[in-house]
Amino acid sequence: MTARADVIVIGGGIVGTSTAFFLRQRNRSVILLERGLTGQQASGVNFGGVRRQGRALEQLAMSNRALETWRRSRELLGEDVEFLPSGHTRVCYHAHDAEYFHRYAADARACGLDLEVVEGAAMFRRFPFLGRDVLAASISPLDGHANPRLAAPAFGRAAARLGAHIVENTEVVRVEKEAGGFRVETATGDVYRAEQVLICAGAWANALSTQFGEPVPLSARGPQMAVTEPVPYVFPFSMGVYTSIKEESVYFRQIPRGNIVLGGGPPGPADAGTRRASVLPANTVAQMAQFRRMVPAMRALHVIRVWSGVESYLPDSEPVIGPSSTTDGLFYAFGFSGSGFQIGPGVGETLAEVLDSGSTPIDLTSFSIRRFQRASSTHAESITSETSP
Amino acid sequence: MAATVIVIGAGPAGVRAAEALVEAGLRPVVIDEGRRDGGQIYRRQPEGFTRTYDALYGTEAERARALHEAFDALRPNIDYVPDTLVWNVAPNSVHMVSGTRHRELGFDALIVCSGATDRLMPVPGWHHAGTYSLGGAQVALKSQGCAIGSRVVMMGTGPLLYLVAAQYVKAGATVSAVLDTSTFAQRLRALPQLLAIPSTLKKGIALMKVLKDARVPVHRGITPVEIRGTPEHGVQGVRVKLADGAMLEVECDAVALGYHLRSETQLADLAGCEFRFDQALQQWLPVADEDGRSNVKGVYLAGDGARVRGADAAERAGRLAALAAMKDIGMISNEDEANKLRIQLGRFTRFAAGLRAAFPWPARFAATLPDETIVCRCEAISAGELRRVVNDMGAKEANRAKAFSRVGMGRCQGRFCAHAGAEVIAAEARVPLEAVGRLRGQAPVKPLPMALAPHQDMETSE
């Protein structure tokens, strides 16, 4: 079987499905190839934070763009992905982290993200449920959360309604440049052709970028998620701890039906080969102590289920987004390092713009795959606290 | 150092497994969710209750007494951890919780004797207060001497339907009707296989006589229509279609439901055991050899938690799994006894097949459930919503349908809705049940308190 389109998107996570959606809005033909089902791995198992604050400043232009899409998601997608623009708050336990809140708020304001930092008595008046270890809170009123189990599949269905060809249960094994474009071959021997290819295959991307001489130090890890039984709806916003101590970095959100979604702390093991990731029992136990510290009233709740999935991490915790450095017409977007959910539709919109028009006003330089060719060993591991978005 | 063998469960399989280990000189750890041993079938009444064995267990009094006495004799030679839930299994260790105390314990061998619970099929109105499983109705009686209502209807099929009804009658409760979805003809056809264990067949017939003597109306070949009730008053009655097509309404204030049993397989799942679809049972079950060895080294499965064959079979399977574990550890094996146990278990396997034929799982009901029927009671998700994700969102696989609809996401994690949910998906997607797959198990096995603290620590204020 041979099929042809303007663009082949490899990977049906939130970046792939939203790119397909925005490409169809631009009237470009698109085939999306997904090894499993859309939104099944990192895009489907993450915390569901629609959070701009805390991101590297370079991400904020795309993140702001994404927020516009999240706000219009019901109208754009024709279905509800449970986006709640109820605000996102970061809290901290250490004085140097409180100082950082102020610095970050000033920097972020210049990038179109308005934050409010509160401390001490004013903070406890605002959030009376917080534990007494908490020193400061940074509030992003326009951020919020959405349902990750629904979002990427909804983008996929909306793209399909606009004419995208979404092919699930199809594993790509080889991508080759040929005269006039690319030849993409699947595990079952099917061949797809296109002028341009976008590889947004998460933890599976390195096997494909390596075929173009661009290996990346990508590793697979699993978020450590949990959910409580439903209880009265009292926390509309989502909230997390900012800290350089990994164990402290937990976060939660409550959905209107009452369950509280929990996550954070050190990630667990994940295996791209078997597509399995697990929650380490010790991580679940350690998370509970951290939640009791942040919100002591949570002591009375019960965790009814835990889950994980395969996420892809890069050493600097920043994604690869943009053109290949070796091959014209080839583009990448992967390695979101636990922070791809919110920004996904902004990346998709930006890539669709680049694939269609050849340029974007958004500066993608810092996300280039080149950085791993230049200096594979000199990149310091940066400290990011809230690894899940 | 002697091998650490952990037995999970202190029912018939767990007790006999521990006994075999102790006989061989080991000191097993027996972890049980119950406050006392005996499991579900031989559940011991709380300390201070004084009902006799005959009153509590009827025809099973002698077996119950023998198991309890065997366990009491083991106590000095085992580490008994009652009232404790194993909530997760990691490679070579279990994670357990008692109250809010958490502990991890390593093992060389793990024998999982996790038992079974009722297999349930939704019926419109089964979410009303006063609807129980047959097993739950039995627990209320055995543990606390309570009935689930003053006028009780037992509905579904399987041996438990008649056993619980007879136990309620004997305890003086009013059983307003026994409504069986299987037919007498099905029972007759299954007779040759049921004769594999004539004594159990005879006990079954004795139960029927108890019901007849008490003039309890028994209807076979019925189709459940509705459990009638209101949010304020709970269950008020049951409506069914009789075998001849006539409608029957029975007034009651409680209903006990069940369609035979399903294995409690979450621990095997968390331990990483492979599962296969059993065509005869139409269920996904962990793979184990005749002796109970799973595909995971050091993990053994015994009793109804591995395959529903009843308590007598569980006692033998528990012992056999212990023999297998000891053989694999490198201790001397007793092949003669193992062979004897395997032959005996073969008869129970045939009998269990007979029970399935006599009391078949009514898969066909799933297709005709009205859209408004609740399928997942924890999350209050209806059959219509489940069908919507199949049709509009293309979710033809169990985990995909769970992700979109929440069926199986609640506190029971699909233990009580997954079987019926899969039938609804299969019927709607027009695919075989096997193609729907099974919900991947996730910890914790049951809700885990967030007040959890390590076992050794003294609690400090937080």
Chai-1 contact restraints between the chains, C-beta under 6 A:
chainA,res_idxA,chainB,res_idxB,connection_type,confidence,min_distance_angstrom,max_distance_angstrom,comment,restraint_id
A,R149,B,A403,contact,1.0,0.0,6.0,A-B,restraint_1
A,E229,B,R411,contact,1.0,0.0,6.0,A-B,restraint_2
A,P281,B,N88,contact,1.0,0.0,6.0,A-B,restraint_3
A,P281,B,A90,contact,1.0,0.0,6.0,A-B,restraint_4
A,P281,B,H95,contact,1.0,0.0,6.0,A-B,restraint_5
A,V285,B,H102,contact,1.0,0.0,6.0,A-B,restraint_6
A,V285,B,L452,contact,1.0,0.0,6.0,A-B,restraint_7
A,M288,B,M450,contact,1.0,0.0,6.0,A-B,restraint_8
A,M288,B,L452,contact,1.0,0.0,6.0,A-B,restraint_9
A,R292,B,E462,contact,1.0,0.0,6.0,A-B,restraint_10
A,M298,B,M450,contact,1.0,0.0,6.0,A-B,restraint_11
A,R299,B,M450,contact,1.0,0.0,6.0,A-B,restraint_12
A,R299,B,A451,contact,1.0,0.0,6.0,A-B,restraint_13
A,L301,B,M450,contact,1.0,0.0,6.0,A-B,restraint_14
A,H302,B,P447,contact,1.0,0.0,6.0,A-B,restraint_15
A,H302,B,P449,contact,1.0,0.0,6.0,A-B,restraint_16
A,V303,B,L448,contact,1.0,0.0,6.0,A-B,restraint_17
A,I304,B,R411,contact,1.0,0.0,6.0,A-B,restraint_18
A,I304,B,P447,contact,1.0,0.0,6.0,A-B,restraint_19
A,R305,B,Q413,contact,1.0,0.0,6.0,A-B,restraint_20
A,R305,B,Q442,contact,1.0,0.0,6.0,A-B,restraint_21
A,V306,B,Q442,contact,1.0,0.0,6.0,A-B,restraint_22
A,V306,B,A443,contact,1.0,0.0,6.0,A-B,restraint_23
A,W307,B,Q442,contact,1.0,0.0,6.0,A-B,restraint_24
